[in-house]
């Protein structure tokens, strides 16, 4: 009997489809495979899809238990290289800095496990030793968790996408046993005078992304890589990709109010004929799209005399200023585009006018360095910003 959910229609235990009338996909677990097996059946017929899914399940089960089908063998170093080329470099929501950070973590994993280790030779015992080595290096729990999560992502891509040989039953990796306790998320934000000081000290090519993050709450990738094609002036909104898997995180729409419109026009939104641009990066440097701005941002923070501050903290600043201005958390969640607001029923949809008003408050704070918005730390910021 079919079970109907808000977004995904399930049938039995092995197939699903995201919308009525759509193509069915497999959705099941097989001993020896990491995670769920999801693959299109390329048919909208439920009966045919169930047959395809059952046959595929039996095939995979036989392969893993008998070992008769030899999968391609990858070394860890080769797998990471392919993962970087085939996935990281093609993912639109990742900035140059993010890719570099992931690469650094995976290189640390390679250093501990060895570049020539085969993927299927990675065991729980070897991963425990890797975790212990990271602890000796002084890595925090959150950092260690990111390291093994990136490795898990590589193994998943290798197994599902490349048909690579990975740890199978009974040697499946117990990922959750690797999870380290993480400290309470740090929250750091600026007062309006500090924000102005940061903008004054920033190199010209990064002032735009900094100010955009302050008036929109955009994540670094959305601010730095904003394209004119994402700015829908006639409709009155900016549409950007959400963080995470593009299939599970739809694009986020940010209404364009007067503060944002004025900012975009000041940064070249109009072409020579007075029409709004429809393509090309908003922010460039020496005629090219911005690459990594990490060093330039760190230098600006240092010159401004600000300590312990990252680009993502501009997003915290946006949320904290709204909280200090009396904006409720539901409106702030909507203004930040948190995925919780689309998945958690207790949060009602917020009127677009509320978001427009919220962004205007940020514009007022930037226009007035002496504004009291943001001067007092707000504990609730942890509930409003990631």
Secondary structure by P-SEA (a helix, b strand, c coil): ccccccccccccccccccccccbbbbbbcccccccbbbbbcccccaaaaaaaaaaaaaaaaaaaaacccccccccaaaaaaaaaaacccccccccaaaaaaaaaaaaaaaaaaccccccccccaaaaaaaaaaaaaacccaaaaaaaaaaaaaaaaaaacccccccccccccccccccccccccbbbbbbcaaaaaaaaaaccccaaaaaaaaaaccccaaaaaacccccccccccbbbbbcccccccccbbbbbbcaaaaaaaaaacccccccccccccccccccccccccaaaaaaaaaaaacccccccaaaaaaaaaaaaaacccaaaaaaaacccccccccccccccaaaaaaaaaaaaaaaaccccccccccccccccccc
